[in-house]
């Protein structure tokens, strides 16, 4: 969703119209030079930031499944995450760390960040986002276990409200062997904390 043709013109017009009113309600002059195209820009920006509603996260994984005998941990870490808090529609962003232990199937590595984006590019809370990522991988790959950790900063806490600029939030979700086996969980935690590259 980058080209002019990627945006729904009817949705763009509706959102832009609403934002013209919002600007006036805030005390701004929507006819001011700097704001003339702002409602349209915001409308397109919101469609881009919520494009996950048009994506099927599980289908993303299903496009690149491969049968392999590999049965050790597969970890993709430091995946950039950008989302919008559903309570204030302000950004939260940070990193995701995702691991799974295959049971006969692996997935193309690029599909894990794509899966995360499909869920993150919706109005979200970090807690639900963490679980959605975990459950999609578990449902599609049926691995021996899945581990997900998200570390994010929330603009709704930093720009407004309590205004704590250095705060961050960590959430985690596990299945299978990561729940039942302390050594697997510890290995995952150690790997996401280490700098191997």
C-alpha positions as CSV (number, residue, x, y, z in Angstrom):
1,X,0.0,0.0,0.0
2,X,2.2,2.8,-1.3
3,X,0.7,3.9,-4.6
4,X,-2.2,6.1,-5.1
5,X,-4.2,3.2,-6.5
6,X,-3.6,1.2,-3.3
7,X,-6.0,3.4,-1.3
8,X,-9.8,3.0,-1.2
9,X,-10.9,6.4,-2.5
10,X,-14.3,6.1,-0.8
11,X,-12.7,5.4,2.6
12,X,-10.1,8.1,2.0
13,X,-12.9,10.7,1.3
14,X,-14.9,9.7,4.4
15,X,-11.9,9.8,6.8
16,X,-10.6,13.1,5.2
17,X,-14.0,14.7,5.7
18,X,-14.1,13.6,9.3
19,X,-10.6,15.0,9.9
20,X,-11.5,18.3,8.4
21,X,-14.2,18.6,11.1
22,X,-11.7,17.4,13.8
23,X,-9.2,20.1,12.8
24,X,-12.0,22.7,13.1
25,X,-13.1,21.3,16.5
26,X,-9.5,21.6,17.7
27,X,-9.5,25.3,16.8
28,X,-7.5,25.0,13.6
29,X,-8.3,26.5,10.2
30,X,-8.5,23.6,7.8
31,X,-8.1,26.0,4.9
32,X,-4.7,27.1,6.1
33,X,-2.0,26.4,3.5
34,X,-0.2,23.9,5.7
35,X,-3.4,21.9,6.4
36,X,-5.0,21.9,3.0
37,X,-4.1,18.3,2.3
38,X,-3.7,17.1,5.8
39,X,-7.1,15.4,6.1
40,X,-6.3,13.3,2.9
41,X,-2.8,12.5,4.1
42,X,-4.2,11.3,7.5
43,X,-6.8,9.2,5.7
44,X,-4.1,7.5,3.6
45,X,-1.8,7.1,6.6
46,X,-4.5,5.4,8.7
47,X,-5.3,3.0,5.9
48,X,-1.6,2.2,5.6
49,X,-1.2,1.8,9.4
50,X,-4.2,-0.6,9.6
51,X,-3.6,-2.6,6.5
52,X,-3.4,-5.7,8.5
53,X,-7.2,-5.9,8.4
54,X,-6.9,-6.8,4.7
55,X,-4.3,-9.6,5.4
56,X,-4.8,-13.2,6.5
57,X,-1.9,-13.9,8.9
58,X,-2.2,-17.7,8.8
59,X,-2.2,-17.7,5.0
60,X,1.1,-15.8,5.1
61,X,2.7,-18.7,7.0
62,X,0.9,-21.4,4.9
63,X,2.6,-20.0,1.7
64,X,6.0,-21.1,2.8
65,X,5.8,-24.3,4.7
66,X,8.6,-26.9,4.2
67,X,9.0,-30.5,5.5
68,X,12.3,-30.8,7.4
69,X,13.7,-33.1,10.0
70,X,15.3,-30.2,11.9
71,X,14.1,-30.3,15.6
72,X,16.2,-27.6,17.4
73,X,15.1,-24.1,18.2
74,X,14.5,-21.6,15.4
75,X,14.7,-18.1,16.6
76,X,14.1,-14.8,14.8
77,X,14.8,-11.9,17.1
78,X,14.9,-8.1,17.1
79,X,12.0,-7.9,14.6
80,X,10.8,-4.3,14.4
81,X,7.2,-3.9,15.5
82,X,5.0,-0.8,14.8
83,X,1.4,-0.7,15.9
84,X,-1.4,1.6,17.1
85,X,-2.8,1.4,20.6
86,X,-6.6,0.8,20.3
87,X,-7.3,3.0,23.3
88,X,-5.8,6.3,22.1
89,X,-4.7,5.5,18.5
90,X,-1.2,6.5,19.4
91,X,1.8,4.4,18.2
92,X,3.5,1.7,20.2
93,X,6.7,0.2,18.8
94,X,9.6,-2.0,19.7
95,X,10.9,-5.5,19.0
96,X,9.6,-9.0,18.8
97,X,11.5,-12.1,19.5
98,X,9.9,-15.3,18.1
99,X,11.1,-18.9,18.5
100,X,9.6,-22.3,17.7
101,X,10.8,-25.9,17.9
102,X,9.8,-27.7,14.7
103,X,8.0,-31.0,14.6
104,X,8.5,-31.9,10.9
105,X,7.7,-28.5,9.4
106,X,9.5,-25.2,9.2
107,X,8.4,-21.9,7.7
108,X,10.3,-19.5,5.5
109,X,12.0,-17.1,7.8
110,X,10.7,-13.9,6.2
111,X,7.1,-15.1,6.9
112,X,7.5,-14.5,10.7
113,X,8.1,-10.8,10.4
114,X,5.3,-10.6,7.8
115,X,3.0,-12.4,10.2
116,X,3.8,-10.0,12.9
117,X,3.1,-7.0,10.6
118,X,-0.3,-8.5,9.7
119,X,-1.4,-8.5,13.3
120,X,0.5,-5.3,14.3
121,X,-1.0,-3.2,11.5
122,X,-4.4,-3.2,13.3
123,X,-5.6,-1.3,16.3
124,X,-4.0,-3.4,19.1
125,X,-3.0,-3.9,22.6
126,X,0.4,-5.4,23.2
127,X,-0.9,-8.3,25.2
128,X,-3.3,-9.5,22.5
129,X,-0.7,-9.0,19.8
130,X,1.7,-11.3,21.6
131,X,-0.9,-14.1,21.9
132,X,-2.1,-13.7,18.3
133,X,1.5,-14.2,17.0
134,X,2.0,-17.2,19.2
135,X,-1.3,-18.9,18.4
136,X,-1.0,-18.4,14.6
137,X,2.4,-20.1,14.6
138,X,1.2,-22.9,16.8
139,X,-1.9,-23.5,14.7
140,X,-0.2,-23.5,11.3
141,X,3.1,-25.2,12.1
142,X,2.0,-27.4,15.0
143,X,5.5,-27.3,16.4
144,X,6.7,-28.7,19.7
145,X,6.5,-25.2,21.2
146,X,6.4,-21.5,20.4
147,X,7.9,-18.6,22.4
148,X,7.1,-14.9,21.8
149,X,8.4,-11.9,23.6
150,X,7.5,-8.3,22.7
151,X,9.3,-5.3,24.2
152,X,7.6,-2.0,23.3
153,X,7.4,1.7,24.1
154,X,3.9,3.2,24.2
155,X,3.3,6.8,23.1
156,X,0.1,6.8,25.1
157,X,2.3,6.5,28.3
158,X,5.1,8.8,27.0
159,X,3.4,11.7,25.2
160,X,0.3,11.9,27.4
161,X,-1.1,10.5,30.6
162,X,1.7,9.6,33.0
163,X,4.3,11.0,30.6
164,X,7.0,8.4,31.5
165,X,9.4,8.7,28.6
166,X,11.7,5.9,29.6
167,X,9.1,3.3,30.3
168,X,8.8,0.1,28.3
169,X,6.5,-2.9,28.4
170,X,7.4,-6.6,28.0
171,X,4.9,-9.3,27.3
172,X,5.5,-13.0,26.7
173,X,3.5,-16.0,25.5
174,X,4.6,-19.7,25.3
175,X,3.2,-23.0,24.2
176,X,4.4,-26.7,24.5
177,X,7.9,-27.4,25.4
178,X,8.6,-23.7,26.3
179,X,6.0,-24.1,29.1
180,X,6.9,-27.6,30.3
181,X,10.7,-27.4,29.9
182,X,12.6,-24.8,31.9
183,X,15.9,-25.4,30.0
184,X,14.2,-24.6,26.6
185,X,12.6,-21.4,28.0
186,X,16.0,-20.4,29.6
187,X,17.8,-21.1,26.3
188,X,15.3,-18.8,24.5
189,X,15.7,-16.0,27.1
190,X,19.5,-16.3,27.0
191,X,19.5,-16.1,23.1
192,X,17.3,-13.1,22.9
193,X,19.5,-11.3,25.5
194,X,22.8,-12.2,23.8
195,X,24.6,-10.4,21.0
196,X,25.8,-13.1,18.7
197,X,26.3,-10.9,15.6
